[in-house]
Amino acid sequence: PRYDDEDFDPHPPGQGWNALQHAAYFGRRPMVLYLLNELKLDMKSRSADGWTAMHCACKMGHFEIAKELYERGMDLFDETKDGGGGFTPLSLMLENRHMGMVRCKCIFSLSCAK
């Protein structure tokens, strides 16, 4: 769905997102850092359909948040569950045409050899 569709709901019922996933989706980097550093939320927690904060950040093109999560150990190839579409953070970047983000991620990944 598109954001300008009147039927678009950014919070579909039943996803089970936590505060970290919401902050990552909406690009709230200071909140993401607060939730990780101060409240010690588990960055690898998943919604009912297998989405993580990394999936949320990558879908919406929030590079700085995705980079922070990557540096803390999140994976670009982590797949959602079947009900979540089977997406990876990298596929979400490509699908949503965040090509600048994809290029930076590829360069960053190669230079940091995990």
N, C-alpha and C positions, 0 to 999 in steps of 0.2 A: 504493500500500500504506500501511497504518497502522503506526505505530511499535509498537503493542502486538501486532501480528500476529507469530506465532512465526516465520514465513517472511521477515519483513522483514530486508533486508540493507542497511545504510546505505552499504556500499562494494561495489556490484555490480562484478563482474570486467569488465575491458576498457574502463573509462571513461577511464583515463589522466589522472586528476586530479593536479595538482601540490600542493605544500604550501600555497600561497596559496588554492587552491580549497577545500581541506579546512578551513583556518583560517576562511575566510569562512562555510562551510556550518555549522560548529559554533559560530560566534559568538565566536571568539577574537580580539578586536580588538587586544590588545597584540601577538599573534603576527602578525597581518596587517600592522600598522605596522612591526614588525621586519623582516618579509620584504620589504616595499616599500622602507623607508628604509635598512636596513643591508645586506641581501643583494641589493637592487636587482632583485628578481624582476619579470618582465614582467607587469604586471597585465592585459594584454590577451591573455595566452596562453590557449589553448582546449584542452578535452579532445577526445577523438576524435569526440565528437558535437556539438562546438561550444559547450559551456558554458564560461563565464568565472567568475571569482570574483564578479562582480556578479550573475550568475544565481543562484549558490549563496547569497549573502547575502539576496537578495530572496525566494527560495523559502522560506527559513527565518525571514524576518521580522527580520533583524538590521539594523535601521535605521542605526545608527551606522557600521557597516562599509559599507553601501551608500552612505551619504552621503559617506564618505571617498573611496570609489572614484569616485563621481559628481564630486566636487570635483577629482579628479585626471584627469578626462576620459572616464570610462566612460559609456556610453550606455544609457538606459532602453529603447530600441527596438532594441537589437542582437539579432537573431534567431539561435537555435541552428540547426544543420544539420538536415536531414530526420530523421536518426537520433536527434537530440536532442529531437524533438517540435516544432520550429519555434517555441519559446517566446521571449518577450522578458522581461527583468527585470520590466517593468511587468505583463505578463500573469501572471507567477508570483506577484506580490504580490496581484493580484486573485483568482486561482484559489485561493490559500491563505488568503484572507480576512484579509489584513493591511491592513485598511482605514485604520487610523491611519497606517500607513506610506505608503499611497497618497496620503492627504490631505496629509501632510507633504511628500512628494515633489512633488506638484503645486504647492503653495505655494512650496517651495524653488526649483523649476524656473522658475516665473514671476518670482520675485524676483531670480533670478540671471542671467536672460537670457543664455545662453551664446552 
